[in-house]
Amino acid sequence: MAQLDDSTAAFIHPTAVVDAGALIGAGARIWHFCHVMDGAVIGEATSLGQNCFVAAGVRVGARVKVQNNVSLYEGVEIEDDVFVGPSAVFTNVMNPRAAVSRRSEYRPTRVRRGATIGANATILPGVTLGEHCFVGAGALVRHDVAAYALVGGVPARQLGWMSRHGSRLEFDAEGLAVCPGTGARYRLAGGRVEWIG
């Protein structure tokens, strides 16, 4: 049986398999046909949709939403408040061959706080997705994505900037923008966006 945070019970659907040694945070929800391996860590209030797989050693932060049919392989690290859309794909080897073991070549993939990954997007190994970035549905991400960047396409390219709220940001001549959803202010300088309140 998995180790559960005892402050608030997690929900684990009867069809899910959670190996002994997995750590499941308070209020987490693990739905139909999921498999969470020994040594995986699932943060509090995180949801794994139907048919998800979490490999040994994977760390998933708090309040993460992983939608249906997503596999998180060894080397993937997901911080708090991330959204992973249905059937998004993570890989950990650049040149796999069935007859060649490449476990020593796994490359880490990091998804920073607040990022969004759209449905059917593919994230290649060794990539870091910056805080609050937004990866469009179906994108193929081969390179790091800056914080707050909006990327899409195959291969993915930057299309603009997004707020923490998930709204497009339009910067003025001084490099300032206001989120149309919340009124929060952002600054663009040197190709980087920062939240200024």
Residue pairs with C-beta under 8 A, 6 or more apart in sequence:
1 18
1 20
2 12
2 18
2 19
2 20
2 21
2 22
2 23
2 24
2 36
3 21
3 22
3 23
3 24
4 10
4 24
4 26
5 23
5 24
5 25
5 26
5 44
6 26
7 26
8 26
8 27
8 44
9 26
10 24
10 25
10 26
10 27
10 28
10 29
10 30
10 42
11 28
11 29
11 30
12 18
12 24
12 30
13 30
13 31
13 32
13 33
13 34
15 32
15 33
16 30
16 31
16 32
16 33
16 34
16 35
16 36
17 34
17 35
17 36
18 24
18 30
18 34
18 35
18 36
19 35
19 36
19 37
19 38
19 40
20 38
21 38
21 39
22 36
22 37
22 38
22 39
22 40
22 41
22 42
22 54
23 40
23 41
23 42
24 30
24 36
24 42
25 41
25 42
25 43
25 44
25 45
25 46
25 62
26 44
26 45
27 44
27 45
28 42
28 43
28 44
28 45
28 46
28 47
28 48
29 46
29 47
29 48
30 36
30 42
30 47
30 48
30 52
31 47
31 48
31 49
31 50
31 52
32 50
32 51
33 50
33 51
34 48
34 50
34 51
34 52
34 53
34 54
35 52
35 53
35 54
36 42
36 48
36 54
37 54
37 55
37 56
37 58
38 56
39 56
39 57
40 54
40 55
40 56
40 57
40 58
40 59
40 60
41 58
41 59
41 60
42 48
42 54
42 60
43 60
43 61
43 62
43 63
43 64
43 80
44 62
44 63
45 62
45 63
46 60
46 61
46 62
46 63
46 64
46 65
46 66
47 64
47 65
47 66
48 54
48 66
49 65
49 66
49 67
49 68
49 69
49 70
49 86
50 68
50 69
51 68
51 69
52 66
52 68
52 69
52 70
52 71
52 72
53 70
53 71
53 72
54 60
54 72
55 71
55 72
55 73
55 74
55 76
56 74
57 74
57 75
58 72
58 73
58 74
58 75
58 76
58 77
58 78
59 77
59 78
60 66
60 72
60 78
61 78
61 79
61 80
61 81
61 82
61 113
62 80
62 81
63 80
63 81
64 78
64 80
64 81
64 82
64 83
64 84
65 82
65 83
65 84
66 72
66 78
66 84
67 83
67 84
67 85
67 86
67 87
67 88
67 119
68 86
68 87
69 86
69 87
70 84
70 86
70 87
70 88
70 89
70 90
71 89
71 90
72 78
72 90
73 90
73 91
73 92
74 92
74 106
75 92
75 106
75 107
75 108
75 109
75 125
76 90
76 92
76 108
76 109
76 111
77 108
77 109
77 110
77 111
78 84
78 111
79 110
79 111
79 112
79 113
79 114
79 115
80 113
80 114
81 113
81 114
82 111
82 112
82 113
82 114
82 115
82 116
82 117
83 115
83 116
83 117
84 111
84 117
85 116
85 117
85 118
85 119
85 120
85 121
85 137
86 119
86 120
87 119
87 120
88 117
88 118
88 119
88 120
88 121
88 122
88 123
89 120
89 121
89 122
89 123
90 109
90 123
90 125
91 122
91 123
91 124
91 125
92 106
92 107
92 109
92 125
93 102
93 105
93 106
93 107
93 125
94 105
94 107
94 124
94 125
94 126
95 102
96 102
106 125
107 125
107 126
108 125
108 126
109 123
109 124
109 125
109 126
109 127
109 128
110 127
110 128
110 129
111 117
111 123
111 128
111 129
112 128
112 129
112 130
112 131
112 132
112 133
112 147
113 131
113 132
114 131
114 132
114 164
115 129
115 130
115 131
115 132
115 133
115 134
115 135
115 145
116 133
116 134
116 135
116 162
116 166
117 123
117 129
117 135
118 134
118 135
118 136
118 137
118 138
118 139
118 152
119 137
119 138
120 137
120 138
121 135
121 136
121 137
121 138
121 139
121 140
121 141
122 139
122 140
122 141
123 129
123 135
123 141
124 140
124 141
124 142
127 141
127 142
127 143
127 144
127 145
128 144
128 145
129 135
129 141
129 144
129 145
130 144
130 145
130 146
130 147
130 148
130 149
131 147
131 148
132 147
132 148
132 162
132 163
132 164
133 145
133 146
133 147
133 148
133 149
133 150
133 151
133 162
134 149
134 150
134 151
134 162
134 166
135 141
135 145
135 151
135 152
135 156
136 150
136 151
136 152
136 153
136 156
136 159
137 152
138 152
138 154
139 151
139 152
139 153
139 154
139 156
140 153
140 154
140 155
140 156
141 151
141 155
141 156
142 155
142 156
143 156
145 151
145 156
145 158
146 158
146 191
146 192
146 193
147 192
147 193
148 161
148 162
148 163
148 169
148 186
148 193
148 195
149 158
149 160
149 161
149 162
149 193
150 158
150 159
150 160
150 161
150 162
150 168
151 157
151 158
151 159
152 159
153 159
160 168
160 169
161 168
161 169
161 171
161 177
161 186
161 188
161 193
162 168
162 169
163 169
163 177
163 179
163 181
163 182
163 184
163 186
164 179
164 182
164 184
164 195
165 179
165 181
165 182
165 184
166 181
167 179
167 180
167 181
167 182
168 180
169 177
169 179
169 186
169 188
169 193
170 177
171 177
171 186
171 188
175 187
175 188
175 189
176 185
176 186
176 187
176 188
177 185
177 186
177 187
177 188
178 184
178 185
178 186
179 185
179 186
184 195
184 197
185 195
185 196
185 197
186 193
186 194
186 195
186 196
187 193
187 194
187 196
